C-alpha cells in the first residue's frame, strides 16, 4: 500500500497554520524535510501524524 502525500497547503490546513509556518517547522527540524514530486514539495501522512502525536504528548 502506498502512503499518501500531502501538499504544503494541505499540511498547513490540517495543522491550522500558514504554509510559511510549515516551512519554518521544517527549517527547525520539527517536521521532516519534504520530498519533491516534480517541482512540488510534499510530506508523507506518517510525518504529519508523528508531528501531531508529539504535540499531543508534549502538552501534559
C-alpha positions as CSV (number, residue, x, y, z in Angstrom):
1,X,0.0,0.0,0.0
2,X,1.3,3.5,-0.9
3,X,1.4,6.2,1.7
4,X,-0.5,9.4,0.9
5,X,1.5,12.5,0.2
6,X,0.2,16.0,1.1
7,X,0.9,19.4,-0.4
8,X,2.3,22.1,1.9
9,X,-1.1,23.9,1.6
10,X,-2.9,20.7,2.7
11,X,-0.5,20.2,5.6
12,X,-0.9,23.8,6.7
13,X,-4.7,23.4,6.7
14,X,-4.5,20.2,8.5
15,X,-2.4,21.6,11.4
16,X,-4.1,25.0,11.3
17,X,-1.0,27.0,10.4
18,X,0.1,29.0,7.4
19,X,2.2,27.5,4.6
20,X,5.1,29.8,5.7
21,X,4.9,28.4,9.3
22,X,5.0,24.8,7.9
23,X,8.3,25.7,6.2
24,X,9.6,27.2,9.4
25,X,8.8,24.0,11.3
26,X,10.7,22.1,8.6
27,X,13.7,24.5,8.9
28,X,13.7,24.0,12.7
29,X,13.6,20.2,12.3
30,X,10.1,19.8,13.9
31,X,8.8,18.5,10.6
32,X,10.9,16.3,8.3
33,X,12.3,17.6,5.0
34,X,9.6,17.2,2.3
35,X,10.0,15.0,-0.8
36,X,10.0,16.5,-4.2
37,X,7.4,15.3,-6.7
38,X,8.4,17.2,-9.9
39,X,8.7,20.8,-8.6
40,X,6.2,20.3,-5.8
41,X,7.1,19.7,-2.2
42,X,5.1,17.0,-0.3
43,X,5.0,15.5,3.1
44,X,4.0,11.9,4.0
45,X,0.9,11.2,6.0
46,X,3.1,9.5,8.7
47,X,5.2,12.6,9.0
48,X,2.2,14.7,9.8
49,X,0.8,12.1,12.2
50,X,4.2,11.9,14.1
51,X,4.2,15.7,14.5
52,X,0.7,15.8,15.8
53,X,1.3,12.9,18.2
54,X,4.4,14.7,19.5
55,X,2.4,17.9,20.1
56,X,-0.2,15.9,22.0
57,X,2.4,14.1,24.1
58,X,4.1,17.4,25.0
59,X,1.0,19.2,26.1
60,X,1.0,17.4,29.5
